Amino acid sequence: MAGKTENRQAELQQKYVALQMIEAQMKELQEELEKLEHRNQELVKLGQSLGEFSTGKPGKSLSSVGMGIYAESELKNTKEVLVNVGSGILVKKQVSETKDLIQKQIEASAEILEKLTQNMQLLVRRANELQGELQELVKD
């Protein structure tokens, strides 16, 4: 009888630890989902801005200096932009090319969001199963 109780206690503890691990994974995954959704929204806004930029005419503009600070500037070219390709290297690209690049990033981001959402659903399902199993073990 004591052996059975010890086995059940060990099983309870094992399932409880597994449930805690899943909950930690779900929390991390939720944070990743939120970051990715935010990045995706920023990409969409950037794509829209590039669309407006390309239809604009040379003239006065506001340029972001950073952290909500802007400077008045003279916009001379609305057909090309400089794109940071890493390590501070800027490459001149056509606005249409850049919009295509942004669109590809949005699509890749959407695919990752889909996979993360599926993983979250699997974790939720497993957590629910473990909770049910724990309840059954506690009842016995």
URGI-V611509 format. One record per residue. N is the residue number from 0. RES is the residue in one letter. BURIAL is 1 if it has 9 or more other C-alpha atoms within 8 Angstrom, else 0. D_CENTER is the distance of its C-alpha to the mean C-alpha in Angstrom with 2 decimals. Layout:
n = <N | N>
res = <RES | RES>
burial = <BURIAL | BURIAL>
d_center = <D_CENTER | D_CENTER>
//
This chain:
n = <0 | 1 | 2 | 3 | 4 | 5 | 6 | 7 | 8 | 9 | 10 | 11 | 12 | 13 | 14 | 15 | 16 | 17 | 18 | 19 | 20 | 21 | 22 | 23 | 24 | 25 | 26 | 27 | 28 | 29 | 30 | 31 | 32 | 33 | 34 | 35 | 36 | 37 | 38 | 39 | 40 | 41 | 42 | 43 | 44 | 45 | 46 | 47 | 48 | 49 | 50 | 51 | 52 | 53 | 54 | 55 | 56 | 57 | 58 | 59 | 60 | 61 | 62 | 63 | 64 | 65 | 66 | 67 | 68 | 69 | 70 | 71 | 72 | 73 | 74 | 75 | 76 | 77 | 78 | 79 | 80 | 81 | 82 | 83 | 84 | 85 | 86 | 87 | 88 | 89 | 90 | 91 | 92 | 93 | 94 | 95 | 96 | 97 | 98 | 99 | 100 | 101 | 102 | 103 | 104 | 105 | 106 | 107 | 108 | 109 | 110 | 111 | 112 | 113 | 114 | 115 | 116 | 117 | 118 | 119 | 120 | 121 | 122 | 123 | 124 | 125 | 126 | 127 | 128 | 129 | 130 | 131 | 132 | 133 | 134 | 135 | 136 | 137 | 138 | 139>
res = <M | A | G | K | T | E | N | R | Q | A | E | L | Q | Q | K | Y | V | A | L | Q | M | I | E | A | Q | M | K | E | L | Q | E | E | L | E | K | L | E | H | R | N | Q | E | L | V | K | L | G | Q | S | L | G | E | F | S | T | G | K | P | G | K | S | L | S | S | V | G | M | G | I | Y | A | E | S | E | L | K | N | T | K | E | V | L | V | N | V | G | S | G | I | L | V | K | K | Q | V | S | E | T | K | D | L | I | Q | K | Q | I | E | A | S | A | E | I | L | E | K | L | T | Q | N | M | Q | L | L | V | R | R | A | N | E | L | Q | G | E | L | Q | E | L | V | K | D>
burial = <0 | 0 | 0 | 0 | 0 | 0 | 0 | 1 | 0 | 0 | 0 | 1 | 0 | 0 | 1 | 1 | 0 | 1 | 1 | 0 | 0 | 1 | 1 | 0 | 0 | 1 | 0 | 0 | 1 | 1 | 0 | 0 | 1 | 0 | 0 | 1 | 1 | 0 | 0 | 1 | 0 | 0 | 1 | 1 | 0 | 1 | 1 | 0 | 0 | 1 | 1 | 0 | 0 | 1 | 0 | 0 | 0 | 1 | 0 | 0 | 0 | 0 | 0 | 0 | 0 | 0 | 0 | 0 | 0 | 1 | 0 | 0 | 0 | 0 | 1 | 0 | 0 | 1 | 0 | 1 | 1 | 0 | 1 | 1 | 0 | 0 | 0 | 0 | 0 | 1 | 0 | 0 | 1 | 1 | 1 | 0 | 0 | 1 | 1 | 0 | 0 | 1 | 1 | 0 | 1 | 1 | 0 | 0 | 1 | 1 | 0 | 0 | 1 | 0 | 0 | 1 | 1 | 0 | 0 | 1 | 0 | 0 | 1 | 1 | 0 | 0 | 1 | 0 | 0 | 1 | 1 | 0 | 1 | 1 | 0 | 0 | 1 | 0 | 0 | 0>
d_center = <50.97 | 49.50 | 47.76 | 46.13 | 44.92 | 43.52 | 41.73 | 40.22 | 39.25 | 37.59 | 35.74 | 34.61 | 33.38 | 31.59 | 29.78 | 28.95 | 27.44 | 25.42 | 24.19 | 23.23 | 21.30 | 19.40 | 18.68 | 17.39 | 15.08 | 13.90 | 13.32 | 11.28 | 9.20 | 8.92 | 7.88 | 5.02 | 4.24 | 5.33 | 3.99 | 1.28 | 4.59 | 6.48 | 6.22 | 7.13 | 9.77 | 11.02 | 11.53 | 13.38 | 15.44 | 16.24 | 17.46 | 19.57 | 20.93 | 21.94 | 23.69 | 25.60 | 26.32 | 27.88 | 30.17 | 31.29 | 34.51 | 35.28 | 36.07 | 34.98 | 31.35 | 29.27 | 27.35 | 24.73 | 26.08 | 23.13 | 22.23 | 23.60 | 26.77 | 28.06 | 31.15 | 33.24 | 33.41 | 35.14 | 33.06 | 35.15 | 32.96 | 30.54 | 30.40 | 28.66 | 25.93 | 25.25 | 21.97 | 20.95 | 20.72 | 20.40 | 22.89 | 23.87 | 25.30 | 25.39 | 26.29 | 27.86 | 26.38 | 27.41 | 25.25 | 25.18 | 23.98 | 21.20 | 20.18 | 20.19 | 18.01 | 15.42 | 15.79 | 15.27 | 11.98 | 10.95 | 12.43 | 10.88 | 7.30 | 8.87 | 10.49 | 7.75 | 6.43 | 10.19 | 10.85 | 8.65 | 10.34 | 13.56 | 13.35 | 12.94 | 15.93 | 17.89 | 17.50 | 18.61 | 21.49 | 22.56 | 22.47 | 24.64 | 26.97 | 27.40 | 28.13 | 30.72 | 32.23 | 32.48 | 34.21 | 36.62 | 37.44 | 38.12 | 40.38 | 42.54>
//
